[in-house]
Amino acid sequence: MADHSPTGPVELGAQMDYAEHDRTYHGFLALAKYGSLFCAAILIAMAFGFFVGGFFSAAIVFILIMAVGALILR
């Protein structure tokens, strides 16, 4: 049987959906940015709550860090 697969470069073999690629890339970057912000904020709030205050003060610190971080990362 004959092999009818393209013999050229892979880049020329298939049509790419560049708009979908861009949306996926920007979604991944947003997830990485805000996920990192969340991890850092929760660690800082947990340390603050353990060493300085209680649960409610740590919750306030967490909300403040998330709000300021979201403004900075925009």
C-alpha positions as CSV (number, residue, x, y, z in Angstrom):
1,M,0.0,0.0,0.0
2,A,1.2,3.5,-0.7
3,D,2.0,5.9,2.1
4,H,0.2,9.2,1.5
5,S,1.4,11.0,4.6
6,P,3.0,14.4,4.0
7,T,6.8,14.3,3.5
8,G,7.5,18.0,4.2
9,P,8.1,19.7,7.5
10,V,5.6,19.1,10.3
11,E,4.8,22.8,10.4
12,L,3.4,22.7,6.9
13,G,1.4,19.5,7.3
14,A,-1.5,20.5,9.4
15,Q,-3.6,23.6,9.7
16,M,-3.2,25.3,13.1
17,D,-5.9,27.1,15.1
18,Y,-3.8,30.0,16.3
19,A,-6.6,31.8,18.0
20,E,-7.3,28.8,20.1
21,H,-3.6,28.5,20.8
22,D,-3.4,32.1,22.0
23,R,-6.5,31.7,24.3
24,T,-5.0,28.6,25.8
25,Y,-1.6,30.3,26.4
26,H,-3.2,33.3,28.0
27,G,-5.3,31.1,30.2
28,F,-2.3,29.2,31.3
29,L,-0.4,32.4,32.1
30,A,-3.4,33.7,34.1
31,L,-3.7,30.4,36.0
32,A,0.1,30.5,36.8
33,K,0.0,34.1,37.9
34,Y,-3.0,34.0,40.1
35,G,-2.2,30.5,41.4
36,S,1.2,31.7,42.5
37,L,-0.4,34.7,44.2
38,F,-2.9,32.5,46.0
39,C,-0.1,30.2,47.3
40,A,2.0,33.1,48.5
41,A,-1.0,34.8,50.1
42,I,-2.2,31.7,51.9
43,L,1.3,31.0,53.3
44,I,1.8,34.6,54.5
45,A,-1.6,34.7,56.0
46,M,-1.0,31.3,57.8
47,A,2.3,32.6,59.2
48,F,0.7,35.8,60.3
49,G,-2.2,34.0,61.9
50,F,0.1,31.6,63.8
51,F,2.7,34.1,65.0
52,V,0.8,37.4,65.4
53,G,-2.9,37.1,65.4
54,G,-5.7,34.6,65.1
55,F,-7.9,33.3,62.3
56,F,-9.8,36.5,61.6
57,S,-6.7,38.7,61.4
58,A,-5.1,36.1,59.1
59,A,-8.2,36.1,56.9
60,I,-8.1,39.9,56.6
61,V,-4.4,39.7,55.7
62,F,-5.2,37.1,53.1
63,I,-7.9,39.2,51.5
64,L,-5.7,42.3,51.5
65,I,-2.8,40.4,49.9
66,M,-5.1,39.0,47.2
67,A,-6.6,42.3,46.4
68,V,-3.3,44.2,46.2
69,G,-1.7,41.3,44.2
70,A,-4.6,41.2,41.8
71,L,-4.3,44.9,41.1
72,I,-0.5,44.6,40.6
73,L,-0.8,41.5,38.3
74,R,-3.4,43.0,36.0
